[in-house]
Every structure is written in structure tokens, then in C-alpha cells.
Amino acid sequence: MAALREIAARVRLAVFDVDGVFTDGRLWIGSDGTEFKSFSVRDGVGVKALIAAGIEVAIISGRASPAVDHRMAELGVRRVFQGIAAKAPVFAALIEELGIEPAEAAYLGDDTPDLPALRMAGLPATVVDGHPEVKAVCLWTSSAPGGHGAVREFSDLLLESR
């Protein structure tokens, strides 16, 4: 655990997937095609705390959703990338733009599209209900499932490790 806290203490960029991480991975779609997502308020508190502590927060999602734009704007997340099939190049560009080392970047994902970015991160992390292949490459796994406080848990780890 001490080694994990040392790794977490270096993090200056925290990147999150959305579906399955900020949400429980289910899609609520009305008959008119309107999409709804459920977000945990506790996760939002964690994200705001990261930003207040000077940790840059970004979202890289494979799907595009106006609900995500709205929620991230509420939280003050300025770097929101949606509809991104290949997440690793965006993750690498963020690291370069911020002038940090990959060891100073964390990525919280849950499924196989996240694997290339997770393999680049100094702190690869997943949710307890993440895909087994993802769990195999991660240094940290939440005790809460996606959409139910996992982002808050991860945020707390990063902040408490400083």
C-alpha cells in the first residue's frame, strides 16, 4: 500500500472514462432517442476536490452525450473528450500539453477500450466491476462499482496520498 500511495502522490493529471466509471454502465434511452445518465453526487465532490487541489481532471469517453457535457461543466472539468474510439492518443496529447511525465498521470477506466491508455498511465486504475483484462493491468481497484462512488474513492486516494 505504501508503494501505491507513493505513485498516487505524484499524480498531476487524473483522466476518467465515463460509462462504467462515472455511471453504472447502463444506457437509459427514451423512445424519442433521448439519453439519460445517472451520476453520483459523491463522485462530483471528489472531482471538485481534485480540481481545488490543483490536479488537472479530464474525461475521455467512447460515447458522446450532452448529459456528460452538462455534468462536467457543473463540476468545472474543462478537458472533455467524447466520441473517442482510440483513447490513448488523446491521453498522450494531454500528458504532452501539460508538460508532465506519464508517471504523473492516472487513468480510471473499466473496459477493454481503456486498455491502451491504462497501459500508458503511471497509475492505472479500475472499478470493482471492471473487465477482468482491465483489472489485470491496474494497480488499484475501487471497492465501489462504477456510478456508485468509485470516482470519489479514487479521488480520495489521490488526495490522501499527497
Rosetta blueprint (number, residue, H / E / L):
1 M L
2 A H
3 A H
4 L H
5 R H
6 E H
7 I H
8 A H
9 A H
10 R L
11 V L
12 R L
13 L E
14 A E
15 V E
16 F E
17 D L
18 V L
19 D L
20 G L
21 V L
22 F L
23 T L
24 D L
25 G L
26 R L
27 L L
28 W E
29 I E
30 G L
31 S L
32 D L
33 G L
34 T L
35 E E
36 F E
37 K L
38 S L
39 F L
40 S L
41 V H
42 R H
43 D H
44 G H
45 V H
46 G H
47 V H
48 K H
49 A H
50 L H
51 I H
52 A H
53 A L
54 G L
55 I L
56 E E
57 V E
58 A E
59 I E
60 I E
61 S L
62 G L
63 R L
64 A L
65 S L
66 P H
67 A H
68 V H
69 D H
70 H H
71 R H
72 M H
73 A H
74 E H
75 L H
76 G L
77 V L
78 R L
79 R E
80 V E
81 F E
82 Q L
83 G L
84 I L
85 A L
86 A L
87 K H
88 A H
89 P H
90 V H
91 F H
92 A H
93 A H
94 L H
95 I H
96 E H
97 E H
98 L H
99 G L
100 I L
101 E L
102 P H
103 A H
104 E H
105 A E
106 A E
107 Y E
108 L E
109 G E
110 D L
111 D L
112 T H
113 P H
114 D H
115 L H
116 P H
117 A H
118 L H
119 R H
120 M H
121 A L
122 G L
123 L E
124 P E
125 A E
126 T E
127 V L
128 V L
129 D L
130 G L
131 H L
132 P H
133 E H
134 V H
135 K H
136 A H
137 V H
138 C L
139 L L
140 W E
141 T E
142 S L
143 S L
144 A L
145 P L
146 G L
147 G L
148 H L
149 G L
150 A H
151 V H
152 R H
153 E H
154 F H
155 S H
156 D H
157 L H
158 L H
159 L H
160 E H
161 S L
162 R L
